[in-house]
Amino acid sequence: MEIRKLAVYAETVVSEAGKPNADEVTRVAAAGVISNPFAGTFQDDLSQLFEFGGLLGERLVQAALPHLPRAAVSYGKAAIVGVNGDIEHGHAMLHPKLGKAMRDPIGGGAALIPSSAKVAAAGTVLDVPLGHKDDAWSFDHFDTISVSVPDSPRPDEIMMVIALADGSRINPRVGKTRAAI
C-alpha cells in the first residue's frame, strides 16, 4: 500500500443556534490517500483493497484518537475514489476489514458503522456520516462531518476517511423521546 498523504481535521462545537451547551462535542476526521492499484481496470478480486482498508484504518484511528478530549461514542467512514477508479474500490476499502480496525481501539461498537463512497475529482467535499457506536437508533448522534483535501484524490487514488466524535449533536431536539413516531 502506497500512502501519499495523511490529514487530520478536528472541530469542537460549543453552541448551536446561538445556544451554548454544557458539553462541547469534538468531531475528528482522519483521511488517508493511497494509490489505487485497480484504477483504469476492471477486477473481480478486490481483496487487496480489503487488506488496505484494514491497514489504513488502523493508522487513521491512531491519528484521530489524540484529538478527542473524551472517549469516542460515534463513528463513521467514507471514501472518494479518483475518477479512473470505480465505486466498488471505495466499498472494498470500507467494508470487509475496516470495522475491526475502528472498533478495537475505541473499545468496541455494537452498531454498524455508517458509511458512504463515491467517485469524484480531487477537492470534492466528502460528507462522512456519524452514528452512535452502540445504539444505531440514537437519533441525537446522527451527524455528519465534512472533509475535503484539496489535491485528493488524484485520478488514480483513493481517499479513505474515518470519523469519530465524543458526543451527540449540540442541543439535539429530534430524538425518539421528543418526536412523535
C-alpha positions in Angstrom: 0.0 0.0 0.0 1.5 3.3 -1.1 0.3 6.2 1.1 0.8 9.6 -0.4 -0.9 11.8 2.3 -2.4 11.7 5.7 -4.6 14.6 7.0 -6.4 15.1 10.3 -9.2 17.6 10.9 -10.7 18.3 14.3 -13.5 20.6 15.3 -15.1 21.4 18.6 -18.7 22.6 18.6 -19.5 24.8 21.5 -23.0 26.1 20.6 -25.8 25.6 18.1 -28.4 28.1 17.0 -26.9 30.6 19.4 -27.4 28.5 22.5 -24.3 27.2 24.3 -24.3 23.6 25.5 -22.8 22.4 28.8 -21.0 19.6 26.9 -18.9 20.6 23.9 -18.6 17.9 21.2 -15.4 17.2 19.3 -15.5 15.6 15.9 -12.4 14.3 14.2 -11.8 13.1 10.7 -8.6 11.4 9.6 -8.0 11.0 5.8 -5.5 8.7 4.1 -4.8 9.0 0.4 -3.4 5.9 -1.3 -2.5 4.8 -4.8 -5.4 2.7 -6.4 -3.8 -0.4 -7.9 -7.0 -1.1 -9.9 -7.6 2.4 -11.4 -8.4 2.1 -15.1 -9.1 -1.7 -15.0 -11.9 -4.0 -14.1 -11.0 -6.6 -11.5 -13.3 -9.2 -9.9 -11.0 -9.8 -7.0 -10.7 -6.7 -4.8 -9.3 -8.5 -1.8 -6.1 -6.4 -2.0 -8.2 -3.3 -1.2 -9.9 -5.2 1.7 -6.4 -5.5 3.3 -5.5 -1.9 2.5 -8.7 -0.7 4.2 -7.9 -2.5 7.4 -4.3 -1.4 7.5 -5.0 2.3 6.6 -7.9 2.2 9.1 -5.6 1.3 11.9 -3.3 4.2 11.1 -6.1 6.7 10.7 -7.8 5.8 14.1 -4.4 6.2 15.8 -4.1 9.6 14.2 -7.6 10.7 15.2 -7.8 9.5 18.8 -5.4 12.0 20.4 -7.6 14.8 19.1 -10.7 13.7 21.2 -10.8 15.0 24.7 -13.2 12.2 25.8 -13.9 8.7 24.6 -15.3 8.2 21.2 -19.1 7.5 21.2 -19.8 8.0 17.5 -18.1 6.8 14.3 -18.3 6.8 10.6 -16.3 6.0 7.5 -16.3 7.1 3.8 -14.2 7.1 0.7 -13.8 9.0 -2.5 -12.4 7.1 -5.5 -10.5 9.1 -8.1 -12.1 9.3 -11.5 -10.1 6.5 -13.0 -11.4 4.0 -10.4 -14.9 2.7 -9.7 -17.2 2.9 -6.6 -16.5 -0.7 -5.7 -12.9 0.2 -5.0 -14.1 2.6 -2.2 -16.5 0.0 -0.8 -13.8 -2.6 -0.8 -11.7 -0.3 1.4 -14.6 0.4 3.7 -16.3 -2.8 4.5 -14.6 -6.2 5.0 -11.7 -5.2 7.3 -12.1 -1.5 8.4 -14.8 -2.1 11.0 -12.5 -4.2 13.3 -9.7 -1.6 12.8 -12.0 1.1 14.1 -13.8 -0.8 16.9 -10.8 -2.3 18.7 -9.0 1.0 19.6 -12.2 2.7 20.8 -13.4 -0.2 23.0 -15.9 -1.9 20.7 -19.1 -0.8 19.0 -22.2 -2.9 18.6 -23.8 -0.7 15.8 -23.0 -0.8 12.2 -20.6 1.9 11.1 -22.4 4.4 8.9 -20.6 4.8 5.5 -20.6 6.4 2.1 -18.5 6.2 -1.0 -18.4 8.0 -4.3 -16.3 8.6 -7.4 -15.2 12.2 -7.7 -12.4 14.6 -8.6 -9.7 16.0 -6.3 -11.0 18.5 -3.8 -14.6 17.2 -3.7 -16.2 17.5 -0.3 -16.9 14.2 1.4 -19.8 14.1 3.9 -18.9 11.4 6.4 -22.0 10.1 8.3 -21.7 9.6 12.0 -23.8 7.3 14.3 -23.6 6.1 17.9 -21.2 3.2 18.2 -23.5 1.1 20.3 -27.1 2.4 19.6 -27.9 2.6 15.9 -31.2 4.2 16.9 -29.8 7.1 18.9 -31.2 10.0 16.8 -29.2 12.5 18.8 -26.0 11.0 17.4 -27.0 11.1 13.7 -24.5 13.6 12.4 -22.0 14.4 9.7 -18.5 15.8 9.4 -17.5 17.3 6.0 -13.9 16.7 4.8 -12.0 17.9 1.8 -8.4 17.5 0.9 -7.7 20.0 -2.0 -5.4 17.8 -4.1 -7.1 14.4 -3.3 -7.9 12.0 -4.6 -6.0 12.2 -7.8 -7.5 10.2 -10.7 -5.5 7.0 -9.8 -6.0 7.3 -6.0 -8.5 6.5 -3.2 -9.1 8.8 -0.3 -10.5 7.0 2.8 -11.7 8.8 5.8 -12.6 7.6 9.3 -14.5 9.9 11.7 -15.0 9.9 15.4 -17.0 12.1 17.8 -17.1 12.3 21.6 -20.7 13.3 21.9 -24.0 13.9 20.1 -25.1 16.9 18.2 -25.2 20.1 20.3 -28.6 20.8 21.7 -30.4 18.0 19.9 -34.2 18.3 19.7 -35.2 15.5 17.3 -34.5 12.3 19.3 -37.1 9.5 19.7 -38.3 10.7 23.1 -39.0 14.2 21.6 -40.6 13.2 18.3 -44.0 11.6 17.8 -43.4 8.5 15.8 
